[in-house]
Amino acid sequence: MSDNRTSEEDRKVIASAGPAANRGGGRFGSIGMPAEQSGDFKAALRRLGELLVRERIRLWYVVFLTVGSVVLIVLGPRLLGQATDIVVTGIISGQGIDYGDLHSKLLFILGLFAASWALSFAQAYILAGVVQRSMYSLREQVELKLNRLPLSYLDKQARGDLLSRVTNDIDNLAQSLQQTISQILTSTLMLIGVAVMVFTISPLMALIALVTVPVSVWLMKMIGGRARPRYMNQWRSTGEVNSQVEEVFTGHMVVRSFGRQDEVEARFAQENEELYEASFGAQFMSSLIQPAMLFTGNVQYIMIAVVGGLRISGGAITVGDMQALIQYARQFSQPLTQLASMATVFQSGIASLERVLELIDADEQTAEQEPTPEPPPVRGRIVFDQVDFSYDPASPLIEGLSVVAEPGQTVAIVGPTGAGKTTLVNLLMRFYDLDGGSISLDGRDISSFPRNELRSEIGMVLQDTWLFGGTIRDNLAYGNPQATEDQILEAARVTYVDRFVHHLPDGYDTLVNEDGDNISAGERQLMTIARAFLADPAILILDEATSSVDTRTEVLIQTAMNRLRQDRTSFVIAHRLSTIRGADVILVMEDGHIVEQGSHTELLEERGAYFRLYNSQFEGAAVDLA
């Protein structure tokens, strides 16, 4: 199986087991009571196990290597005790120290420690691969999930928080697993190994050493239970801060132009304070574990030292055995401290995992249809038949809407803001599913099309232009990655992109930044039209494509769009009625209903809603604002 690709089975494994539990909001409260209950910890652990199941063979290698390393480490104190007995016996007996035996023993111990290091190195190398491949798989699943989420979900999510889940939370989970899997496994085996070795030396001393274990476990459980919900708050607050920073950064010109810096700073201060309190609560609670473990470890050390001293004086154990017991006492308390420390790090990772699982478990858009074998050419006849739709069931938007667009027609949609114009084309693109009725393309219900197949026949030019970081050539070719250089240049020439590109220092190799704000709004709009022209769609949607450009540029864009609309079924949404006079059919929408339809001349003659809109733009009386 390839390490660089996720199988369909892996995708199903991660998506299974149901949604993560919902969590309440709220700030970090008192130290004693969590401000928020975390999700189902056991369910998250089960999902983590399902994520790691692909790496089970390598995980077994990690276990075997860890067992070998711990066994060698645990043998060390006992062998050092035997070396000490060689020295003590030689001195007490007066026969002198057997340096040959001592040197052999010490060299053997050195070899054990070197072998233990080599096994630990191999374990760490394999574990790093296990964790990173698992995170690769998780990131791939998140990417696939984002492509399957409905637009309604993305509309409701803060972009910064969504990015934080995809980046910060997955990175935190990776770091947590990298640290904790090895440490938890090593510490657990170390506890078992030390307990066995202490029993072989003195069962009584072993029982004394184990007295503090229940106390340590209880402290770990109590403190860890209070730390986990605070980690949940910490990563949620991190997402909220990221969301605000991203929002203000992208809109910094608007913030400055309206003089809202003080308000933005106050809001950031509040979000930052909440993050501080959440982080403080998580870090404070987790920092309590190590002192608690050190305290119980010291109590255990004192008990062993006192009882061991008495046992030596009674001749029950040797000096070497006592040395080994003291070392084992330290080795016994150290794993407990490490387990407690790793438990808090692990809980932080699980908190991040639960946030990622919330995204993975979100409701997806309706199931895709099977690709159409050898689909016929699209003619472009579109029928809206008694369409019902609402974003909120309590507030119907479109009810019983019916309209027919014949192949090659240009259908203009006008009306006041909020009338449902853009919603109509979003339904055609299947960005949202209908509540009732149907939309058909060439007699076939669009719900029976695979979304990619449907959208490949539709080109969109939106009011909000979208360009990505890359060259102008790359942005144009986005509409058709297989386009030749001649086709790109032809699309640029027809849509007047070629006219301004020649004035740029690097021509078509000029880099456009991620926001596209190093070229003008009109130039960006022309590029999006060229991109749609290069895609050569059967159906064209123009949504307020000239609303933010100057009059001269609008003329160029209109000319380019007229060429683009030739022999295509086109839907044009416009507030400037001068741009749609030549449309074959004009639909006038109000409150989700088509109140009028006809040509420009016919609608003016009716002297209805379109007549009023037209007059408000071209014949309205000037108003003295002085």
TAKAZI-V862425 format. One record per helix or strand of 2 or more residues. SS is the DSSP state (A for helix, B for strand). FROM is the first residue (numbers start at 1). TO is the last residue. Records with the same first field share a line. If there is no record, write none. Layout:
# TAKAZI-V862425
SS = FROM-TO + FROM-TO
This chain:
# TAKAZI-V862425
A = 8-15 + 41-93 + 99-148 + 151-156 + 159-201 + 203-250 + 252-257 + 261-313 + 319-360 + 421-428 + 446-448 + 451-455 + 472-477 + 485-494 + 497-501 + 507-509 + 521-535 + 551-565 + 577-580 + 600-606 + 609-618
B = 382-389 + 398-405 + 410-415 + 436-441 + 444-445 + 458-461 + 470-471 + 511-512 + 539-543 + 569-573 + 585-590 + 593-598
